Amino acid sequence: MENIYKFNTINEFNELNDHKTLHPLISVIDFSKAQPRPWKEQQSVKIHYGFYCIILKEVKCGDLKYGRNYYDYQEGTLTFVSPGQVIEIENMDPNYQPKGYGLAFDSELLHGTSLGKHIQDYNFFSYHSNEALHLSDKERSIVLDCLQKIQYELESTIDKHSKKLIVSNIEMLLNYCIRFYDRQFITRENVNRGILEKFEELLNGYFFSEKPQTTGLPSVAYCADKLNLSANYFGDIIKKETGKTAQEYIQNKIIDVAKNKIFEDERTINEIAFELGFKYPQHFRRFFKQKVGVTPNKYRSVN
């Protein structure tokens, strides 16, 4: 039987961490105040979150896993969880004592706010493997400062400004995290370049196999999965490295392969379309003309 612990409300999460609920929709948590976890004797456990959660852990509890993939998880990393996500912890240390800080907030808190309208734009809530945010000491201080400002509002008398200030500080924290991720993309440039190279190899292998005829055109989600990355994290890396979206990169590869096939032999345009993975030849013709400016037949005759 699977060991699944569900936390649907902020109050339930506060009870787990021995925290008083100051607001039903948000909480800043000092994990060092929590008792040892009820699952500490188990080898693995799954935790279901019904709210957004940002966790700065300062001690390793075990191997964090989303789906089939493991988090690039170390002490001093920041992890992000969105409502409905499940984190699995394996190889847990039975002597683990929680330590670190967290921010948990319900999506209801964001209703009617500007953040509520674009919370989905913060892609890191959908990152899931090898993608944690590794903070410098200065960045950690900024994160803690944002949490302290939110905690100050929670401990103050509620007035008409409270919600706006709380949500504004959440948004400030998220915007800092975008900056920190941009820095991480740069400092881990060699890793990212390796991902780009693997992406190119993956596409080459795909188009020189039978997969296009059996599976169709490769999607961003397919490529990300093959590289053990979330689609959002993968897309952000490709955008940072090439200036193009992952979808644009795939489309450019399709055009390159198509041009070579048009040059190489006398196969019909219909045959080339099917070999590339297009279900209908007219879709290929339309796509090619949109990208190149002329139809495949015209391109062949001109060149």
C-alpha positions in Angstrom: 0.0 0.0 0.0 1.4 3.4 -1.0 2.1 5.9 1.8 0.4 9.1 0.6 0.0 12.1 2.9 -2.4 14.8 1.6 -2.3 18.4 2.7 -5.3 20.2 1.2 -5.3 23.3 3.4 -2.8 25.7 4.9 -4.0 24.8 8.4 -3.2 21.1 7.8 0.3 22.0 6.7 0.7 24.3 9.7 -0.4 21.4 12.1 2.3 19.2 10.5 4.9 21.8 11.2 3.7 22.9 14.6 2.8 26.4 13.4 -0.1 28.6 14.5 -2.4 29.5 11.6 -2.4 33.3 11.4 -4.2 33.4 8.1 -6.2 30.5 6.5 -4.7 31.1 3.1 -1.0 31.7 3.7 1.7 30.8 6.1 5.4 31.4 6.5 7.0 28.3 8.1 10.2 27.8 10.1 10.7 24.0 9.7 13.2 23.8 12.6 10.2 24.2 14.9 8.5 21.1 13.6 8.5 17.7 15.2 10.1 14.8 13.4 8.0 13.7 10.5 5.3 11.0 11.1 6.7 9.1 8.1 10.4 9.1 9.3 10.5 5.3 9.8 9.3 4.6 6.2 11.5 4.0 3.2 9.5 6.2 0.9 6.5 8.5 1.1 4.4 10.6 -1.3 3.2 14.1 -0.3 0.3 15.7 -2.1 0.0 19.5 -1.9 -3.3 21.3 -2.4 -1.7 24.7 -2.6 1.4 26.6 -3.8 4.5 25.9 -1.7 8.1 27.3 -1.9 10.5 25.4 0.3 14.1 26.4 1.3 15.5 23.3 2.8 18.7 23.6 4.8 19.2 19.9 5.4 18.7 16.9 3.2 15.8 14.6 4.0 16.2 12.1 1.2 15.9 11.9 -2.6 13.1 14.1 -3.9 11.3 12.7 -6.9 8.6 14.0 -9.3 7.1 11.2 -11.4 10.0 9.1 -12.7 12.7 11.8 -12.3 14.8 13.0 -9.3 15.2 16.5 -8.2 18.6 18.1 -8.4 18.2 18.5 -4.7 20.9 19.6 -2.2 21.1 21.7 0.9 20.4 25.3 0.2 18.1 24.7 -2.8 14.7 26.3 -3.4 11.9 24.0 -4.6 8.5 25.0 -6.0 5.3 23.0 -5.8 1.9 24.0 -7.3 -1.5 22.7 -6.3 -2.2 19.1 -7.1 1.5 18.1 -7.4 2.9 15.1 -5.6 6.5 14.9 -4.3 7.9 11.5 -3.5 10.7 11.2 -1.0 12.9 8.0 -1.1 15.9 6.8 0.9 14.8 8.9 3.9 17.2 9.5 6.8 15.4 8.1 9.9 17.2 10.7 12.0 16.1 13.6 9.8 15.0 16.7 11.6 13.3 19.4 9.4 15.3 22.6 9.0 14.7 25.6 6.7 11.9 27.8 5.7 8.8 27.7 3.5 6.0 29.8 2.1 2.6 28.1 1.6 -0.3 29.9 0.0 -3.6 29.0 -1.4 -4.7 30.0 -4.9 -7.7 31.6 -3.4 -5.5 34.3 -1.9 -4.6 35.5 -5.4 -8.2 35.9 -6.6 -8.8 39.4 -7.8 -5.1 40.3 -7.8 -2.7 41.0 -10.7 -0.6 38.0 -9.6 -3.7 35.8 -9.8 -4.0 36.6 -13.5 -0.4 35.6 -14.4 0.7 33.1 -11.7 0.9 30.5 -14.5 3.7 32.6 -16.1 6.1 31.5 -13.4 7.2 28.4 -15.2 9.3 27.1 -12.3 6.1 25.9 -10.6 6.1 23.3 -13.3 9.8 22.4 -13.2 10.1 18.8 -12.0 13.5 17.1 -12.5 17.1 18.2 -12.1 15.8 21.7 -11.9 15.9 23.1 -8.4 17.1 26.6 -7.8 20.5 26.7 -6.2 20.9 29.9 -4.2 24.0 31.9 -3.4 24.3 33.3 0.1 23.2 36.7 -1.1 20.2 35.3 -2.9 19.2 33.3 0.2 19.2 36.5 2.2 16.9 38.1 -0.3 14.5 35.2 -0.1 14.5 35.3 3.7 13.9 39.1 3.6 10.8 38.6 1.5 9.5 35.9 3.8 10.1 38.2 6.8 8.1 41.0 5.2 5.2 38.6 4.6 5.4 37.3 8.2 5.4 40.9 9.5 2.1 41.5 7.7 0.6 38.2 9.0 1.5 39.2 12.6 0.1 42.7 12.2 -3.4 43.9 12.6 -5.4 43.2 9.4 -6.5 46.3 7.6 -7.5 47.2 4.0 -3.8 47.2 2.9 -2.9 43.7 4.3 -3.9 41.5 1.3 -2.3 43.9 -1.2 1.0 44.0 0.7 1.1 40.2 1.3 0.4 39.4 -2.4 2.9 42.1 -3.5 5.6 40.5 -1.5 4.8 37.1 -2.9 5.1 38.6 -6.4 8.4 40.2 -5.5 9.8 36.9 -4.3 8.7 35.2 -7.5 10.2 37.9 -9.6 13.5 37.5 -7.7 13.3 33.8 -8.4 13.1 34.5 -12.1 16.2 36.6 -11.8 18.0 33.9 -9.9 17.0 31.3 -12.4 18.4 33.5 -15.2 21.6 33.7 -13.3 21.6 29.9 -12.9 21.0 29.4 -16.6 24.2 31.4 -17.2 26.4 29.9 -14.5 25.4 26.4 -15.6 26.0 27.3 -19.2 28.0 24.1 -19.9 25.2 21.9 -18.6 22.7 23.8 -20.7 24.9 23.6 -23.8 25.0 19.8 -23.2 21.2 19.8 -23.2 21.2 21.7 -26.5 23.6 19.2 -28.0 21.5 16.3 -26.8 18.4 18.0 -28.2 20.0 18.3 -31.6 21.1 14.6 -31.5 17.6 13.6 -30.5 16.1 15.4 -33.4 18.7 14.0 -35.9 18.0 10.5 -34.6 14.3 11.0 -34.8 14.2 12.2 -38.4 16.6 9.5 -39.6 14.4 6.7 -38.1 10.9 5.4 -38.7 9.5 7.4 -35.9 8.0 10.3 -38.0 5.9 7.8 -40.0 4.8 5.9 -36.9 4.6 8.7 -34.3 4.3 11.9 -36.3 6.1 15.2 -35.8 8.1 15.5 -32.6 6.6 17.7 -29.9 8.3 19.8 -27.2 6.8 17.6 -24.5 8.2 14.4 -26.3 11.7 15.9 -26.5 11.7 17.2 -22.9 10.6 13.8 -21.7 13.4 12.0 -23.6 15.9 14.4 -22.0 14.4 13.9 -18.5 13.3 17.5 -18.2 10.0 19.3 -17.6 8.6 20.9 -20.8 8.8 24.4 -19.2 12.4 24.1 -17.9 13.5 22.6 -21.2 11.8 25.4 -23.1 13.4 28.0 -21.0 16.9 26.6 -21.5 16.5 26.4 -25.3 15.2 30.0 -25.3 18.1 31.2 -23.3 20.7 29.3 -25.4 19.3 30.0 -28.9 16.9 32.9 -28.7 14.2 30.6 -30.2 11.5 28.6 -28.5 11.9 24.9 -28.4 8.9 24.7 -30.9 10.7 27.1 -33.3 13.9 25.1 -33.0 12.0 21.9 -33.9 10.3 23.6 -36.9 13.7 24.9 -38.2 15.0 21.3 -38.0 12.0 20.1 -40.0 12.7 22.7 -42.7 16.4 21.7 -42.8 15.6 18.0 -43.2 12.9 18.8 -45.7 15.3 20.9 -47.8 17.8 18.1 -47.8 15.2 15.6 -48.9 14.0 17.9 -51.7 17.6 18.2 -53.0 18.7 14.6 -52.5 16.3 12.6 -54.7 13.3 12.5 -56.9 10.8 11.5 -54.3 7.5 13.3 -54.6 6.6 16.1 -52.2 3.8 13.9 -50.9 6.3 11.1 -50.1 8.6 13.6 -48.3 5.7 15.0 -46.3 4.8 11.5 -45.0 8.5 10.7 -44.3 8.7 13.8 -42.1 5.6 12.9 -40.1 3.0 15.1 -41.6 -0.4 13.4 -41.7 -1.6 15.4 -44.7 0.7 16.6 -47.6 -1.1 19.9 -47.8 -0.2 20.7 -44.2 3.5 20.2 -45.2 3.2 22.4 -48.2 1.5 25.2 -46.2 4.1 24.9 -43.4 7.0 24.9 -45.9 5.7 28.0 -47.7 5.1 29.8 -44.5 8.7 29.2 -43.3 10.6 29.4 -46.6 8.5 31.8 -48.7 7.9 29.4 -51.6 6.2 26.0 -52.0 8.3 22.8 -51.9 7.9 22.3 -55.7 9.0 25.9 -56.4 12.0 25.5 -54.1 13.0 22.3 -55.9 12.7 23.9 -59.3 14.6 27.1 -58.4 17.4 25.2 -56.7 
